[in-house]
């Protein structure tokens, strides 16, 4: 294909293209962060479900380049075609394979519907053939809809409060203005659909599939990612439909933990991670405004972490070989501990009450938020010549 000069196509919280060179440099920078910490172990077998962006990608990098792990990644991403770029997650995964190959690391990826029985069977076949028993399963799948593998019903998740409507302070990403969003309460059907998509059922299916096939090593850990958030967002998050799904995930994980402990001396865990800029979180009212305040406050207090720093901490402090996870009273790993520090949340709460369109630039870093968002798709990345044409057709091995 002819080379293309790629410019971002972004409106609000939607970006429809990606820059392959920017995505590659993003990946390489995360590898460098991990390598700078030194080798933390060797010989891990790791399966990451939802491995192409965000925390899933960062966990795969932390395992491979920190522990020399063999990794299998599962994701659903769009390759390039008909003059369009691939999705950012696809380019990220191509770049991961390039870096793994250069470092002599085994990597295999499957691009398809991770909710489906067929892709689970394909994945188990590769694990059985190339890896053997898995030491660590990371479940980082984020999708707005799920076709149930047994019933064939398509469930679509919603972002709504439960029980009563909510008036939420937010940030209009198109106008850059502080707004209020009125959100009606979810119906029971919408709650059930959200739990079906974002709850713990699929995490359980993946974990039990590995267990049934004898593909979980002694002492194996299965870790699903979650988020709790501050009181400011609880009306539409933890007390909303997403919160119901997270409660289901945590209940499922407790059951899985009992099974893994009895069968392989292992653990199933929920890791509550820090809030980060993602395309999914950008669609949640209140979250862009919250993140526009959170990032500068955490940076001012030397407490900020990007996904790769969070995932290196997860593996090196909690779930890597020989590590004992530190858990809260509900049995969860809390990587959001720095975000939820009292001094940080008190400052965010103060700004939240005071913020208006007139003082937004002083109390929040909206431009910084937008830059973080663009970097997810390979734009505004240091070291990339965006004026140069580049090959957009890049493929997984």
C-alpha positions as CSV (number, residue, x, y, z in Angstrom):
1,X,0.0,0.0,0.0
2,X,1.1,3.6,-0.5
3,X,2.5,5.4,2.5
4,X,0.2,7.7,4.4
5,X,0.5,10.8,6.5
6,X,-1.8,10.0,9.4
7,X,-3.6,12.8,11.3
8,X,-5.9,12.2,14.2
9,X,-9.6,11.9,13.7
10,X,-11.1,12.7,17.1
11,X,-14.4,14.0,18.3
12,X,-15.2,14.1,22.0
13,X,-14.4,10.7,23.4
14,X,-14.1,8.9,20.1
15,X,-11.0,8.4,18.0
16,X,-11.4,6.5,14.7
17,X,-7.8,6.1,13.7
18,X,-4.3,5.5,15.1
19,X,-0.7,6.2,14.2
20,X,1.4,3.0,13.9
21,X,4.7,4.7,14.7
22,X,3.3,6.5,17.7
23,X,1.8,3.2,19.0
24,X,5.2,1.5,18.5
25,X,7.0,4.2,20.5
26,X,4.4,4.0,23.2
27,X,5.1,0.3,23.5
28,X,8.8,0.7,23.4
29,X,8.7,3.3,26.2
30,X,6.8,0.9,28.4
31,X,9.4,-1.8,27.7
32,X,12.1,0.7,28.7
33,X,10.4,1.5,32.0
34,X,10.2,-2.2,32.8
35,X,13.7,-3.0,31.7
36,X,15.0,-0.1,33.9
37,X,13.7,-2.0,37.0
38,X,15.9,-5.0,36.2
39,X,15.0,-8.7,35.9
40,X,12.6,-9.9,38.6
41,X,12.3,-13.5,37.7
42,X,12.3,-16.1,34.9
43,X,10.2,-18.8,33.4
44,X,6.7,-17.6,33.8
45,X,3.8,-18.7,31.6
46,X,1.3,-15.9,31.3
47,X,-2.1,-15.6,29.6
48,X,-3.6,-12.1,29.2
49,X,-7.2,-11.7,28.2
50,X,-7.7,-8.2,26.9
51,X,-4.0,-7.7,26.1
52,X,-3.9,-5.0,23.5
53,X,-4.4,-1.7,25.4
54,X,-4.2,-0.1,28.8
55,X,-3.7,-2.3,31.8
56,X,-3.8,-5.6,29.9
57,X,-1.1,-4.5,27.5
58,X,1.0,-3.1,30.4
59,X,0.6,-6.4,32.3
60,X,1.8,-8.3,29.3
61,X,4.9,-6.0,29.0
62,X,5.6,-6.2,32.7
63,X,5.5,-10.0,32.6
64,X,7.5,-10.5,29.4
65,X,10.2,-7.8,29.9
66,X,10.4,-8.0,33.7
67,X,10.1,-11.8,34.2
68,X,11.1,-13.2,30.9
69,X,7.6,-14.6,30.6
70,X,6.2,-16.5,27.7
71,X,2.9,-14.7,26.9
72,X,-0.3,-15.5,25.1
73,X,-2.5,-12.4,24.4
74,X,-6.2,-12.4,23.5
75,X,-7.9,-9.3,22.2
76,X,-10.4,-8.0,19.6
77,X,-8.9,-5.4,17.4
78,X,-9.3,-4.0,13.9
79,X,-6.5,-4.5,11.3
80,X,-5.9,-2.0,8.6
81,X,-7.8,-2.2,5.3
82,X,-9.4,-0.1,2.5
83,X,-7.1,2.8,3.3
84,X,-8.0,2.9,7.0
85,X,-5.5,2.5,9.7
86,X,-5.6,-0.4,12.1
87,X,-6.9,0.3,15.6
88,X,-4.4,1.4,18.3
89,X,-4.7,-2.0,20.0
90,X,-3.7,-3.8,16.9
91,X,-0.7,-1.6,16.3
92,X,0.3,-2.0,20.0
93,X,0.2,-5.8,19.6
94,X,2.3,-5.8,16.4
95,X,4.8,-3.7,18.3
96,X,4.8,-6.0,21.2
97,X,5.6,-9.0,19.0
98,X,8.4,-7.0,17.4
99,X,9.9,-6.2,20.8
100,X,9.4,-9.8,22.1
101,X,11.1,-11.2,19.0
102,X,14.1,-8.9,19.3
103,X,14.5,-10.0,22.9
104,X,14.1,-13.7,22.3
105,X,10.8,-13.9,24.1
106,X,7.9,-16.3,23.1
107,X,4.7,-14.5,22.2
108,X,1.5,-15.6,20.6
109,X,-1.7,-13.6,20.0
110,X,-5.3,-14.4,19.1
111,X,-7.5,-11.7,17.6
112,X,-11.2,-12.4,18.1
113,X,-14.2,-12.6,20.4
114,X,-12.8,-13.5,23.8
115,X,-16.3,-14.2,25.1
116,X,-16.8,-17.0,22.6
117,X,-16.2,-20.7,23.3
118,X,-14.4,-21.1,20.0
119,X,-11.7,-18.5,20.9
120,X,-11.3,-20.1,24.3
121,X,-10.7,-23.5,22.7
122,X,-8.1,-22.0,20.3
123,X,-6.3,-20.3,23.2
124,X,-6.2,-23.4,25.3
125,X,-4.8,-25.3,22.3
126,X,-1.9,-22.8,22.0
127,X,-1.3,-22.8,25.7
128,X,-1.2,-26.6,25.8
129,X,1.1,-26.9,22.7
130,X,3.5,-24.0,23.4
131,X,3.5,-23.1,27.1
132,X,2.2,-25.8,29.4
133,X,0.5,-24.8,32.7
134,X,-0.2,-21.1,33.2
135,X,1.3,-19.4,36.2
136,X,-0.6,-16.2,35.8
137,X,-4.0,-15.4,34.2
138,X,-4.7,-11.7,33.7
139,X,-8.3,-10.7,32.9
140,X,-8.4,-7.2,31.6
141,X,-11.3,-7.5,29.1
142,X,-13.3,-4.3,28.5
143,X,-16.2,-4.4,26.1
144,X,-19.6,-2.6,25.7
145,X,-21.4,-5.8,24.6
146,X,-21.2,-9.6,24.9
147,X,-22.8,-12.4,22.9
148,X,-23.5,-15.0,25.5
149,X,-21.7,-18.3,24.5
150,X,-24.6,-20.5,25.7
151,X,-27.8,-18.5,24.9
152,X,-26.6,-16.4,22.0
153,X,-28.2,-13.4,23.5
154,X,-26.4,-10.1,22.9
155,X,-26.1,-8.1,26.1
156,X,-25.2,-4.4,26.0
157,X,-23.9,-2.6,29.1
158,X,-25.1,0.8,30.2
159,X,-23.6,3.6,32.4
160,X,-26.5,4.6,34.6
161,X,-27.3,5.1,38.3
162,X,-29.4,2.6,40.2
163,X,-32.6,3.4,42.1
164,X,-32.7,7.2,41.4
165,X,-31.6,9.7,38.8
166,X,-28.3,11.5,39.2
167,X,-27.2,15.0,38.3
168,X,-23.5,14.7,37.5
169,X,-20.9,17.4,37.1
170,X,-18.9,16.6,34.0
171,X,-16.7,17.9,31.2
172,X,-17.9,18.3,27.6
173,X,-14.9,17.1,25.7
174,X,-16.0,18.9,22.5
175,X,-16.5,22.3,24.0
176,X,-14.1,22.0,26.9
177,X,-16.8,23.3,29.3
178,X,-18.0,22.2,32.7
179,X,-21.5,20.8,32.3
180,X,-24.1,18.9,34.2
181,X,-25.5,15.6,33.0
182,X,-28.9,14.3,34.0
183,X,-28.9,10.5,34.1
184,X,-32.1,8.5,34.7
185,X,-32.0,5.3,36.7
186,X,-31.3,2.0,35.0
187,X,-34.1,-0.6,34.5
188,X,-33.6,-4.0,36.0
189,X,-33.0,-5.3,32.4
190,X,-30.2,-2.8,31.9
191,X,-28.7,-3.8,35.3
192,X,-28.8,-7.4,34.3
193,X,-27.3,-6.8,30.9
194,X,-24.4,-4.7,32.4
195,X,-23.6,-7.5,34.9
196,X,-23.7,-10.1,32.0
197,X,-21.1,-8.0,30.1
198,X,-18.9,-6.6,32.8
199,X,-19.5,-9.0,35.7
200,X,-17.5,-12.1,36.6
201,X,-19.0,-14.8,34.5
202,X,-16.5,-14.7,31.7
203,X,-13.6,-14.4,34.1
204,X,-14.9,-17.6,35.7
205,X,-15.3,-19.3,32.4
206,X,-11.7,-18.6,31.4
207,X,-10.3,-19.7,34.8
208,X,-12.3,-22.9,35.0
209,X,-11.5,-23.8,31.4
210,X,-7.8,-23.6,32.2
211,X,-8.4,-25.6,35.4
212,X,-10.4,-28.3,33.7
213,X,-7.7,-28.8,31.1
214,X,-5.0,-29.1,33.7
215,X,-3.5,-25.9,32.4
216,X,-3.1,-24.0,35.7
217,X,0.3,-24.5,37.4
218,X,0.7,-25.2,41.1
219,X,0.3,-21.9,42.9
220,X,-1.2,-20.2,39.8
221,X,-2.9,-16.9,40.2
222,X,-5.9,-15.5,38.2
223,X,-6.3,-11.8,38.5
224,X,-9.2,-9.7,37.3
225,X,-9.0,-5.9,37.1
226,X,-11.5,-3.5,38.7
227,X,-11.9,0.1,39.9
228,X,-13.7,1.7,42.8
229,X,-13.2,5.4,42.5
230,X,-13.8,8.4,44.8
231,X,-17.1,9.4,46.4
232,X,-17.5,12.1,43.6
233,X,-18.2,9.4,41.0
234,X,-20.0,6.8,43.1
235,X,-23.5,7.7,42.0
236,X,-22.9,6.5,38.5
237,X,-20.0,4.2,39.2
238,X,-19.8,2.0,42.3
239,X,-23.5,2.6,43.2
240,X,-24.5,2.4,39.6
241,X,-24.8,-0.4,37.0
242,X,-21.0,-0.7,36.7
243,X,-20.9,-1.1,40.5
244,X,-23.3,-4.0,40.3
245,X,-21.1,-5.6,37.7
246,X,-18.0,-5.1,39.9
247,X,-19.8,-6.7,42.9
248,X,-20.6,-9.7,40.7
249,X,-17.0,-9.9,39.6
250,X,-15.8,-9.8,43.2
251,X,-18.3,-12.5,44.4
252,X,-17.2,-14.7,41.4
253,X,-13.6,-14.2,42.3
254,X,-14.1,-15.3,45.9
255,X,-15.7,-18.5,44.6
256,X,-12.8,-19.0,42.2
257,X,-10.3,-18.4,44.9
258,X,-11.7,-21.3,46.9
259,X,-11.6,-23.6,43.9
260,X,-8.0,-22.6,43.0
261,X,-6.8,-23.0,46.6
262,X,-8.2,-26.5,46.8
263,X,-7.1,-27.7,43.4
264,X,-3.7,-26.1,42.7
265,X,-2.8,-24.2,45.8
266,X,-3.5,-21.0,43.9
267,X,-5.4,-17.8,44.2
268,X,-8.1,-15.8,42.3
269,X,-7.8,-12.1,43.0
270,X,-9.3,-8.7,42.1
271,X,-6.8,-5.9,41.6
272,X,-8.4,-2.4,42.1
273,X,-6.3,-0.2,39.8
274,X,-5.8,3.5,39.6
275,X,-8.0,5.7,37.3
276,X,-6.3,6.2,33.9
277,X,-7.3,7.8,30.7
278,X,-8.9,5.3,28.3
279,X,-11.4,5.6,25.5
280,X,-13.9,3.7,27.6
281,X,-13.5,5.9,30.7
282,X,-13.8,9.0,28.5
283,X,-17.4,8.1,27.9
284,X,-18.3,8.0,31.6
285,X,-19.8,11.3,32.8
286,X,-17.7,13.0,35.5
287,X,-14.6,10.9,34.8
288,X,-12.8,13.2,32.3
289,X,-13.3,16.1,34.7
290,X,-12.1,14.0,37.6
291,X,-9.0,12.8,35.7
292,X,-8.2,16.3,34.5
293,X,-7.9,17.2,38.2
294,X,-6.4,14.0,39.4
295,X,-3.3,13.8,37.2
296,X,-1.8,17.2,38.0
297,X,-2.6,16.7,41.8
298,X,-0.9,13.3,41.8
299,X,2.0,14.6,39.8
300,X,2.5,17.5,42.2
301,X,2.7,15.0,45.1
302,X,5.0,12.6,43.2
303,X,2.3,9.9,43.4
304,X,1.2,9.5,39.8
305,X,1.6,6.2,38.0
306,X,0.9,5.2,34.4
307,X,-0.4,1.7,33.6
308,X,3.0,0.3,33.1
309,X,4.2,1.4,36.5
310,X,1.0,0.0,38.1
311,X,1.5,-3.3,36.4
312,X,5.1,-3.6,37.4
313,X,4.1,-3.0,40.9
314,X,1.3,-5.6,40.6
315,X,3.8,-8.3,39.5
316,X,6.8,-7.3,41.5
317,X,5.0,-6.7,44.8
318,X,1.9,-8.9,44.7
319,X,1.5,-11.7,42.2
320,X,4.9,-12.6,40.8
321,X,6.7,-15.7,41.8
322,X,7.4,-15.8,45.5
323,X,5.3,-12.7,46.2
324,X,2.5,-12.6,48.7
325,X,-0.3,-10.2,47.7
326,X,-1.2,-7.5,50.2
327,X,-5.0,-7.4,50.5
328,X,-7.6,-5.0,51.9
329,X,-10.4,-6.1,54.2
330,X,-12.5,-7.3,51.2
331,X,-9.6,-9.5,49.9
332,X,-8.6,-7.1,47.1
333,X,-5.2,-5.8,45.9
334,X,-5.4,-2.0,46.1
335,X,-3.1,-0.5,43.4
336,X,-5.3,2.6,43.7
337,X,-3.8,3.3,47.2
338,X,-2.0,6.4,46.0
339,X,-5.0,7.8,44.1
340,X,-7.2,7.3,47.2
341,X,-4.7,9.0,49.6
342,X,-6.6,11.3,51.9
343,X,-4.6,14.4,51.0
344,X,-5.1,13.8,47.3
345,X,-8.9,13.1,47.5
346,X,-9.4,16.1,49.8
347,X,-7.7,18.4,47.2
348,X,-9.8,16.9,44.4
349,X,-13.0,17.4,46.4
350,X,-12.1,21.0,47.0
351,X,-11.5,21.6,43.3
352,X,-14.6,19.7,42.4
353,X,-16.9,22.0,44.4
354,X,-15.2,25.2,43.2
355,X,-14.7,24.4,39.5
356,X,-16.5,26.6,36.9
357,X,-15.8,27.5,33.3
358,X,-14.1,30.6,34.5
359,X,-11.5,28.8,36.7
360,X,-11.4,25.5,34.9
361,X,-7.9,26.2,33.5
362,X,-6.5,26.8,37.0
363,X,-8.2,23.8,38.7
364,X,-8.0,21.2,36.0
365,X,-5.6,20.3,33.2
366,X,-8.0,19.7,30.3
367,X,-5.3,20.1,27.7
368,X,-3.2,17.5,29.5
369,X,-6.2,15.2,29.5
370,X,-6.6,15.6,25.8
371,X,-2.9,14.9,25.2
372,X,-3.1,11.8,27.2
373,X,-6.2,10.7,25.2
374,X,-4.4,11.3,21.9
375,X,-1.3,9.4,23.0
376,X,-3.5,6.3,23.5
377,X,-3.9,6.3,19.7
378,X,-0.2,7.1,18.9
379,X,-0.5,10.8,18.5
380,X,1.5,13.5,20.3
381,X,4.2,10.9,21.2
382,X,7.7,12.2,21.6
383,X,10.2,11.1,19.0
384,X,7.7,10.5,16.2
385,X,7.8,12.5,12.9
386,X,4.1,13.1,12.2
387,X,4.9,15.0,9.0
388,X,6.4,11.9,7.4
389,X,4.4,9.4,5.5
390,X,4.4,5.9,7.0
391,X,3.2,2.4,6.2
392,X,-0.1,1.7,7.9
393,X,-0.5,-1.9,6.9
394,X,1.3,-3.8,9.6
395,X,0.4,-7.3,10.6
396,X,0.6,-9.7,13.5
397,X,2.8,-12.7,12.9
